[in-house]
């Protein structure tokens, strides 16, 4: 009996020791603040909720102590640990945001200190969904079914009779109308602002909303193309279902390398200005302008370029002049109905209408800018001796060029016959500046900047061309038929198209542009030995309703090119698409080369995010505005990585071409991140991840739609990729 009791006691003691050992081991696995190593410029700690450590959530550090508002954002690791690195000396408010949570209380912290944060689990699904990106809410929209096409007009189903397919209708909703200016699905658009007024139905509220502010006429024009009866009913149904409690799918938290992303933000404009784009360096040489000033383009909103000093954390402005005081101004735009945010005030007041900036090899800033009224000077028109005007005279242009030299602080205005929109430098001896016209005008223009620097002769330094297909296939430019005339196998053919996006191949110097519309296309322009007389074009439409195409898509917008000459474009069907001319099997010129002759050249990658209700075709509800190829690995994912603007995803979307997978560079704060472009810069090649990164800006026309509402300004962002979530 005694032996039996002793044996039981020994067993109990052994069990107790074993349990204690397990508990000690488990305790050792729990993250602690002591395990987070930080430097004097960092804030770090552990994020945990009542459920334990929170992995894949964002920690946001914000301060107003610097010359301009400053924010830095990181993601927690698998154990809920975080490090916000490289903070300027200031007092910060630090808090947690993540899917499944609501914002935590803001904690005061300073660099060099540990700050453990208590995450707050969302009390219900509705509270959690308030933090989801716009695309998830937008995906709830029930678009017209395929069976409703072709449209039967206002007396039928409300869809215009010229709308032959669901895809054609969606390209307007997503690519060439609503989404080109701002998000759909953010809180400002899925709900009705109080300032809009009271309406008996959501249909009436939407009809009134689309009249608001200086963009009212643009919105009504877009609505008329969609068919007001059908489109208003769709918008009303969408907002009614959301108001009744319908929720979108849950987005995933950042995974893998997405947790290594560091985002830095600076305010750099005013609440009435919106940004189109920014530039940090020479696209051809990302080491240029290291640690230097960044410049933005404020388009129709104001006549200054916002300027950021990322080292001094300070913002300033560069005034943009015009040549002719009679240059039109956006202040003259009619306001059909008061804005719920700004009333009858014309907040956009720009003559220059600066669209896109670009650095040259000398560190000068070139940008597209309106300098005069639309009518062109005589040397552009019929009867001129200008070589380009002899071939294709131009009567007017809506925007021209300008260059700013930071050393002299001077802006030089340059008149061009062709309209300008985007611009890009070629890698040639003349540093030729190629431009797009934004989709109109029917011509592609260029400026020989070497000649302009030597002569300052606007007329002799520029040239332009119509887009002429080598339809007869003889390899040279001949007499051509017009776009509305049938193909003549003995002649060439002009196409009624113009570039929207524009890029230059580093392989052969060919110029590529995107052509808006449905199904849309990319065009290859070969300048030849004596442009414009020798310039010929090749047309490659998106593969749509093509039985030889393995996948279908439509409606490109922005585009760029990699170092191998592969063109990348974002398309309205919700894809990032590549076109590789080397894969084409048939003839690239001749009477059959009219657009759908190389479907094998296209590869389509569905963009992240859910698809719209009622859409069964592959793709996503995403409507990306532009894309950029990281040719020189300025971010850290490798060379030639294409990155799309995730305008509904609140993100940049980087594709790893070898795997076909996207890395989502999501911006959680303020909600409403919407970029229209980006570029990458290497500030210090010896500093690893700290010495490089990708730059972008909030490019929405409605910064007052973003989180914070009226008073929110555009921000410029720096995306960096560290080797792990705790690297400092």
MIMI-769813 format. One line per 5 residues: number of its first residue (from 0); their letters; for each residue x, y, z of C-alpha. Coordinates in pm, whole numbers, plus 50000, padded with zeros to 5 digits. Example, Ala and Ser with C-alpha at 12.3 -4.5 7.8 and 13.67 -1.06 7.14 Angstrom:
! MIMI-769813
0	as	51230 49550 50780 | 51367 49894 50714
***
This chain:
! MIMI-769813
0	xxxxx	50000 50000 50000 | 50281 50238 50093 | 50471 50155 49779 | 50158 50213 49568 | 50104 50561 49719
5	xxxxx	50467 50655 49666 | 50446 50545 49303 | 50136 50760 49244 | 50307 51055 49404 | 50609 51018 49183
10	xxxxx	50384 51006 48876 | 50207 51326 48984 | 50539 51498 49040 | 50662 51393 48694 | 50341 51517 48531
15	xxxxx	50373 51848 48711 | 50733 51888 48594 | 50632 51803 48238 | 50346 52055 48242 | 50573 52323 48382
20	xxxxx	50828 52257 48108 | 50560 52286 47836 | 50428 52608 47985 | 50777 52755 47998 | 50829 52661 47634
25	xxxxx	50495 52810 47533 | 50578 53125 47722 | 50908 53145 47541 | 50720 53140 47210 | 50502 53437 47301
30	xxxxx	50628 53765 47151 | 50762 54017 47396 | 50871 54376 47361 | 51221 54273 47463 | 51244 54061 47147
35	xxxxx	51184 54364 46923 | 51514 54539 46866 | 51491 54905 46775 | 51733 55186 46714 | 51717 55546 46830
40	xxxxx	51514 55641 46520 | 51261 55357 46548 | 50940 55279 46731 | 50863 54911 46784 | 50670 54666 46994
45	xxxxx	50404 54398 46987 | 50045 54421 46868 | 49797 54193 47043 | 49422 54176 47092 | 49206 53963 47319
50	xxxxx	49264 53686 47066 | 49642 53705 47100 | 49914 53847 46871 | 49779 54011 46556 | 49975 53921 46242
55	xxxxx	49947 54108 45914 | 49795 54428 46051 | 49923 54780 45999 | 50089 55003 46254 | 50057 55370 46167
60	xxxxx	50279 55645 46310 | 50168 56002 46238 | 50298 56345 46333 | 50226 56711 46263 | 50550 56828 46429
65	xxxxx	50745 56843 46102 | 50718 57114 45832 | 50451 56902 45662 | 50232 56620 45793 | 50429 56294 45805
70	xxxxx	50308 55933 45826 | 50493 55601 45829 | 50321 55264 45802 | 50447 54908 45854 | 50295 54559 45887
75	xxxxx	50325 54322 46183 | 50503 53988 46148 | 50368 53640 46223 | 50403 53703 46599 | 50244 54048 46596
80	xxxxx	50575 54231 46626 | 50652 54554 46442 | 50926 54809 46386 | 50860 55152 46233 | 51209 55246 46112
85	xxxxx	51388 55568 46029 | 51158 55821 46195 | 51250 56190 46212 | 51265 56327 46564 | 50907 56420 46661
90	xxxxx	50613 56318 46878 | 50401 56050 46711 | 50052 55912 46746 | 50070 55537 46689 | 49779 55300 46634
95	xxxxx	49672 54972 46474 | 49447 54913 46173 | 49369 54578 46017 | 49100 54360 45864 | 48882 54215 46137
100	xxxxx	48969 54507 46364 | 48858 54860 46430 | 49118 55128 46490 | 49293 55101 46825 | 49331 55398 47061
105	xxxxx	49616 55624 46953 | 49924 55602 47172 | 50181 55881 47211 | 50532 55763 47130 | 50875 55895 47036
110	xxxxx	51159 55731 46840 | 51379 55500 47041 | 51092 55375 47256 | 50902 55047 47276 | 50526 55088 47228
115	xxxxx	50314 54777 47272 | 49972 54827 47116 | 49633 54682 47202 | 49442 54591 46888 | 49063 54612 46901
120	xxxxx	48863 54329 46745 | 48568 54458 46541 | 48240 54414 46732 | 48064 54291 46418 | 48108 54236 46045
125	xxxxx	47965 54578 45958 | 48221 54760 46172 | 48503 54554 46020 | 48387 54626 45664 | 48429 55001 45710
130	xxxxx	48803 54949 45654 | 48778 54745 45333 | 48916 54893 45009 | 48671 55044 44761 | 48688 54752 44516
135	xxxxx	48527 54514 44765 | 48226 54742 44800 | 48223 54819 44427 | 48208 54445 44352 | 47856 54437 44500
140	xxxxx	47728 54636 44202 | 47493 54433 43978 | 47584 54537 43626 | 47358 54459 43327 | 47356 54092 43234
145	xxxxx	47501 53973 42903 | 47147 53894 42794 | 47060 54267 42802 | 47292 54337 42508 | 47272 54476 42246
150	xxxxx	47091 54761 42416 | 46741 54851 42305 | 46753 55224 42384 | 46560 55453 42622 | 46225 55305 42517
155	xxxxx	46356 54953 42572 | 46595 54838 42844 | 46760 55180 42884 | 47096 55071 42740 | 47200 55260 42425
160	xxxxx	47155 55065 42104 | 47522 55114 42013 | 47619 54906 42318 | 47665 54562 42166 | 47809 54372 42463
165	xxxxx	47853 54374 42838 | 48226 54430 42792 | 48168 54741 42582 | 47940 54878 42853 | 48184 54794 43132
170	xxxxx	48475 54967 42961 | 48291 55296 43006 | 48197 55230 43367 | 48548 55119 43459 | 48809 55257 43220
175	xxxxx	48689 55550 43010 | 48438 55730 43232 | 48373 55707 43608 | 48690 55539 43736 | 48925 55765 43543
180	xxxxx	48880 56040 43802 | 48809 55871 44135 | 48711 55553 44312 | 48369 55395 44318 | 48300 55202 44635
185	xxxxx	48463 55427 44892 | 48242 55562 45168 | 48187 55888 44980 | 48034 55708 44680 | 47858 55407 44834
190	xxxxx	47667 55643 45063 | 47509 55985 45006 | 47677 56280 45179 | 47448 56491 45397 | 47523 56801 45193
195	xxxxx	47362 56647 44887 | 47012 56700 45028 | 46707 56478 45080 | 46551 56276 44798 | 46256 56040 44787
200	xxxxx	46450 55773 44599 | 46810 55672 44555 | 46763 55707 44179 | 46682 56075 44226 | 46976 56116 44462
205	xxxxx	47213 55966 44207 | 47074 56188 43931 | 47146 56491 44149 | 47485 56367 44265 | 47613 56336 43907
210	xxxxx	47546 56706 43846 | 47760 56824 44137 | 48061 57052 44107 | 48294 57141 43823 | 48304 56780 43700
215	xxxxx	47924 56764 43671 | 47916 56793 43294 | 48177 56517 43258 | 47976 56288 43483 | 47652 56353 43296
220	xxxxx	47827 56286 42965 | 47950 55955 43100 | 47602 55869 43224 | 47450 55943 42884 | 47689 55697 42720
225	xxxxx	47591 55426 42968 | 47219 55499 42933 | 47072 55708 43216 | 46767 55489 43275 | 46963 55167 43319
230	xxxxx	47273 55310 43487 | 47085 55516 43748 | 46876 55211 43840 | 47197 55010 43884 | 47363 55274 44105
235	xxxxx	47046 55312 44314 | 47010 54936 44363 | 47375 54920 44473 | 47350 55191 44737 | 47011 55063 44858
240	xxxxx	47144 54713 44917 | 47445 54850 45102 | 47221 55073 45314 | 47012 54764 45396 | 47320 54588 45530
245	xxxxx	47473 54391 45242 | 47843 54339 45299 | 48132 54273 45060 | 48374 53981 45074 | 48654 54005 45329
250	xxxxx	48993 54111 45188 | 49301 53912 45291 | 49555 54055 45531 | 49904 54118 45391 | 50098 53795 45343
255	xxxxx	50461 53701 45271 | 50673 53986 45137 | 50372 54218 45166 | 50455 54229 45538 | 50800 54369 45458
260	xxxxx	50663 54689 45299 | 50735 55028 45457 | 50525 55324 45338 | 50612 55686 45409 | 50367 55969 45336
265	xxxxx	50397 56347 45321 | 50123 56606 45261 | 50222 56826 44967 | 49926 57019 44829 | 49619 57206 44950
270	xxxxx	49266 57069 45005 | 49130 57218 44681 | 49410 57083 44460 | 49418 56735 44317 | 49724 56562 44177
275	xxxxx	49765 56369 43859 | 50119 56245 43891 | 50467 56287 44042 | 50826 56240 43932 | 51140 56168 44134
280	xxxxx	51410 56083 43879 | 51500 56017 43515 | 51309 55709 43400 | 51620 55600 43206 | 51857 55650 43502
285	xxxxx	51702 55601 43847 | 52016 55724 44022 | 51960 56079 43896 | 51837 56337 44149 | 51927 56115 44444
290	xxxxx	51759 56239 44764 | 51639 56537 44561 | 51313 56723 44532 | 50999 56557 44395 | 50755 56740 44168
295	xxxxx	50386 56683 44104 | 50135 56775 43834 | 49812 56930 43956 | 49629 56916 43621 | 49312 57131 43610
300	xxxxx	49311 57214 43979 | 49581 57477 44025 | 49870 57656 43852 | 50151 57537 44075 | 50357 57220 44088
305	xxxxx	50368 57077 44440 | 50727 57017 44551 | 50849 56786 44826 | 51184 56781 45001 | 51186 56425 45140
310	xxxxx	51503 56486 45343 | 51385 56803 45513 | 51021 56682 45523 | 50910 57011 45375 | 50678 57110 45092
315	xxxxx	50678 57410 44859 | 50525 57525 44530 | 50653 57604 44181 | 50437 57856 43995 | 50364 57765 43632
320	xxxxx	50311 58057 43390 | 50127 58074 43059 | 50238 58254 42744 | 49905 58406 42648 | 49684 58568 42915
325	xxxxx	49381 58453 42716 | 49467 58089 42786 | 49148 57916 42905 | 49107 57836 43274 | 48920 57561 43455
330	xxxxx	48773 57836 43671 | 48545 57904 43373 | 48397 57553 43387 | 48024 57554 43444 | 47895 57414 43774
335	xxxxx	47565 57239 43689 | 47469 57199 44057 | 47637 57278 44392 | 47886 57032 44535 | 47794 56878 44872
340	xxxxx	48149 56962 44977 | 48222 57301 44817 | 47884 57444 44722 | 47898 57679 44421 | 48269 57752 44465
345	xxxxx	48488 57685 44162 | 48773 57517 44349 | 48968 57428 44033 | 49139 57732 43885 | 49410 57641 43637
350	xxxxx	49520 57780 43303 | 49833 57564 43269 | 49652 57230 43317 | 49983 57052 43386 | 49942 56680 43329
355	xxxxx	50264 56475 43351 | 50622 56562 43458 | 50946 56387 43357 | 51315 56442 43442 | 51580 56458 43170
360	xxxxx	51945 56353 43192 | 52045 56702 43311 | 51807 56703 43604 | 51561 56940 43438 | 51190 56893 43477
365	xxxxx	50980 56863 43159 | 50603 56863 43172 | 50298 56891 42951 | 50137 57232 43004 | 49880 57455 42838
370	xxxxx	50044 57782 42739 | 49787 57944 42503 | 49437 57911 42350 | 49366 57610 42129 | 49426 57756 41782
375	xxxxx	49767 57662 41645 | 50021 57905 41496 | 50054 57923 41118 | 50355 57690 41094 | 50133 57401 41210
380	xxxxx	49862 57445 40951 | 49805 57367 40586 | 50029 57575 40361 | 50321 57571 40605 | 50668 57462 40491
385	xxxxx	50714 57260 40812 | 50783 56896 40709 | 50524 56757 40950 | 50261 57014 40856 | 50306 56929 40488
390	xxxxx	50215 56569 40560 | 49952 56617 40831 | 49854 56978 40916 | 49707 57044 41260 | 49459 57320 41338
395	xxxxx	49470 57319 41716 | 49621 57164 42026 | 49489 57164 42380 | 49817 57142 42570 | 50184 57208 42489
400	xxxxx	50520 57171 42671 | 50732 57339 42938 | 51069 57278 43104 | 51194 57393 43444 | 51564 57418 43525
405	xxxxx	51622 57389 43904 | 51963 57557 43869 | 51833 57876 43708 | 51483 57855 43861 | 51340 57937 43517
410	xxxxx	51038 57787 43340 | 51062 57786 42958 | 50739 57744 42760 | 50743 57558 42427 | 50464 57581 42173
415	xxxxx	50372 57257 41999 | 50133 57193 41713 | 50039 56853 41853 | 49847 56808 42174 | 50037 56668 42472
420	xxxxx	49928 56451 42763 | 50188 56195 42879 | 50554 56222 42783 | 50865 56004 42786 | 51229 56036 42679
425	xxxxx	51387 55804 42425 | 51731 55656 42485 | 51882 55822 42180 | 52144 56082 42096 | 51884 56359 42064
430	xxxxx	51711 56280 42394 | 51390 56288 42195 | 51084 56366 42405 | 50783 56171 42280 | 50432 56269 42383
435	xxxxx	50082 56134 42371 | 49783 56352 42296 | 49553 56191 42549 | 49343 56002 42296 | 49252 56286 42057
440	xxxxx	49406 56482 41773 | 49507 56188 41558 | 49880 56264 41576 | 50183 56161 41779 | 50440 56434 41841
445	xxxxx	50799 56464 41956 | 51058 56727 42047 | 51427 56698 41968 | 51550 56839 42300 | 51914 56843 42190
450	xxxxx	51823 57067 41896 | 51600 57282 42113 | 51881 57336 42365 | 52115 57439 42084 | 51877 57661 41886
455	xxxxx	51570 57737 42104 | 51377 57703 41779 | 51035 57562 41867 | 50929 57498 41511 | 51240 57319 41382
460	xxxxx	51284 57111 41697 | 50944 56944 41684 | 50773 56695 41461 | 50458 56487 41448 | 50293 56216 41245
465	xxxxx	49961 56056 41173 | 49933 55681 41234 | 49980 55510 40897 | 49961 55132 40854 | 50177 54969 40589
470	xxxxx	49870 54806 40434 | 50033 54725 40102 | 50319 54560 40287 | 50607 54706 40086 | 50795 54830 40392
475	xxxxx	50771 55202 40318 | 50524 55484 40362 | 50307 55555 40056 | 49986 55731 39970 | 49712 55616 40205
480	xxxxx	49337 55588 40234 | 49156 55766 40515 | 49008 55587 40819 | 48653 55594 40678 | 48763 55446 40345
485	xxxxx	48795 55074 40266 | 49133 54905 40256 | 49312 54945 39922 | 49579 54673 39884 | 49787 54908 39668
490	xxxxx	49798 55185 39931 | 49859 55232 40301 | 49586 55325 40549 | 49559 55594 40815 | 49390 55495 41138
495	xxxxx	49185 55746 41337 | 49371 55688 41660 | 49601 55870 41895 | 49819 55766 42184 | 49699 55785 42544
500	xxxxx	49990 55615 42720 | 50330 55637 42552 | 50660 55454 42599 | 50980 55388 42403 | 51142 55048 42357
505	xxxxx	51500 55030 42486 | 51558 54745 42240 | 51495 54911 41904 | 51376 55267 41974 | 51023 55198 41853
510	xxxxx	50752 55407 42019 | 50447 55237 42165 | 50116 55390 42263 | 49782 55276 42396 | 49462 55358 42207
515	xxxxx	49153 55407 42419 | 48812 55266 42335 | 48664 54924 42280 | 48830 54683 42239 | 49120 54929 42222
520	xxxxx	49472 54859 42105 | 49841 54920 42137 | 50028 55074 41845 | 50393 55035 41753 | 50542 55336 41579
525	xxxxx	50862 55294 41379 | 51004 55646 41311 | 51229 55524 41030 | 51533 55707 40899 | 51360 56037 40819
530	xxxxx	51056 56102 41035 | 50783 56197 40979 | 50813 56099 40610 | 50927 55745 40694 | 50714 55680 41003
535	xxxxx	50491 55371 40995 | 50258 55216 41252 | 50146 54866 41349 | 49810 54810 41520 | 49748 54533 41776
540	xxxxx	49399 54524 41920 | 49312 54358 42247 | 49194 54001 42184 | 48816 54035 42194 | 48566 53792 42038
545	xxxxx	48862 53642 41857 | 48828 53263 41814 | 49206 53232 41795 | 49260 53403 42131 | 49296 53182 42440
550	xxxxx	49171 53464 42664 | 48975 53781 42594 | 49012 54132 42731 | 48945 54490 42636 | 49016 54860 42675
555	xxxxx	49374 54955 42765 | 49469 55275 42941 | 49824 55337 43063 | 50122 55137 42940 | 50496 55089 42982
560	xxxxx	50767 54860 42848 | 51038 54638 42995 | 51404 54609 42896 | 51317 54316 42667 | 51073 54520 42460
565	xxxxx	50760 54357 42607 | 50476 54607 42642 | 50261 54607 42957 | 49920 54773 42982 | 49626 54777 43221
570	xxxxx	49289 54695 43066 | 48923 54750 43155 | 48840 54381 43182 | 49035 54378 43509 | 49373 54253 43386
575	xxxxx	49735 54353 43362 | 49823 54256 43006 | 50151 54204 42826 | 50209 54212 42452 | 50520 54046 42312
580	xxxxx	50558 54120 41941 | 50818 53844 41910 | 50541 53584 41956 | 50344 53694 41650 | 50316 53416 41390
585	xxxxx	50157 53593 41097 | 50264 53895 40891 | 50287 54217 41092 | 50200 54436 40792 | 49987 54401 40483
590	xxxxx	49613 54396 40409 | 49531 54141 40684 | 49727 54314 40961 | 49434 54524 41078 | 49438 54461 41455
595	xxxxx	49330 54109 41547 | 49618 53938 41365 | 49838 53856 41666 | 49627 53724 41957 | 49919 53498 42050
600	xxxxx	50121 53805 42148 | 49890 53879 42440 | 49907 53740 42794 | 49644 53852 43047 | 49686 53840 43427
605	xxxxx	49367 53890 43634 | 49417 54173 43881 | 49358 54115 44254 | 49014 54166 44400 | 48664 54026 44352
610	xxxxx	48468 54039 44028 | 48150 54244 43979 | 47814 54080 44035 | 47672 53960 43705 | 48013 53932 43535
615	xxxxx	48123 53578 43458 | 48424 53655 43240 | 48775 53628 43391 | 48920 53939 43544 | 48847 54159 43841
620	xxxxx	48633 54455 43936 | 48960 54652 43944 | 48994 54942 43700 | 49362 55032 43696 | 49454 55371 43554
625	xxxxx	49817 55322 43460 | 50117 55092 43502 | 50493 55126 43523 | 50773 54872 43478 | 51049 54867 43739
630	xxxxx	51321 54811 43479 | 51611 54860 43721 | 51481 54697 44042 | 51435 55020 44234 | 51186 54851 44469
635	xxxxx	51335 54513 44550 | 51123 54253 44369 | 51363 54226 44076 | 51422 54385 43737 | 51141 54431 43482
640	xxxxx	50862 54389 43738 | 50542 54557 43610 | 50340 54746 43869 | 49979 54852 43810 | 49790 55120 43996
645	xxxxx	49533 54937 44206 | 49280 55217 44200 | 49008 55016 44371 | 49245 54815 44587 | 49392 55122 44763
650	xxxxx	49722 54983 44639 | 49997 54938 44388 | 49986 54589 44235 | 50325 54437 44151 | 50325 54130 43926
655	xxxxx	50590 53862 43955 | 50588 53753 43589 | 50753 53417 43653 | 50479 53305 43892 | 50190 53518 43766
660	xxxxx	50120 53624 44126 | 50065 53977 44250 | 50221 54146 44550 | 49963 54391 44685 | 50123 54710 44819
665	xxxxx	49817 54831 45004 | 49793 55177 45159 | 49560 55149 45461 | 49563 55514 45566 | 49408 55738 45470
670	xxxxx	49163 55512 45289 | 49114 55613 44928 | 49466 55578 44787 | 49432 55620 44410 | 49747 55661 44202
675	xxxxx	49779 55757 43836 | 50147 55683 43800 | 50471 55608 43981 | 50846 55592 43938 | 51140 55439 44123
680	xxxxx	51457 55607 44246 | 51788 55483 44385 | 51919 55735 44639 | 52212 55528 44765 | 52315 55206 44584
685	xxxxx	52520 55101 44889 | 52237 55133 45142 | 52034 54827 45045 | 51660 54861 45085 | 51699 55193 45265
690	xxxxx	51860 55351 44960 | 51582 55294 44710 | 51206 55279 44662 | 50904 55353 44448 | 50726 55690 44458
695	xxxxx	50359 55765 44390 | 50092 56014 44489 | 49723 56027 44572 | 49601 56112 44223 | 49225 56116 44274
700	xxxxx	49039 56423 44152 | 48838 56408 44475 | 49079 56417 44771 | 48775 56518 44978 | 48634 56168 44911
705	xxxxx	48930 56010 45091 | 48930 55932 45462 | 48916 56262 45648 | 48675 56423 45401 | 48688 56791 45321
710	xxxxx	49027 56932 45412 | 49221 56618 45319 | 49510 56690 45085 | 49697 56480 44833 | 49998 56295 44967
715	xxxxx	50319 56173 44808 | 50423 55821 44907 | 50749 55627 44923 | 50720 55246 44906 | 51018 55046 45030
720	xxxxx	51072 54672 45070 | 51288 54555 45358 | 51415 54197 45396 | 51182 54118 45687 | 50912 54294 45891
725	xxx	51153 54390 46172 | 51445 54522 45969 | 51557 54873 46058
***
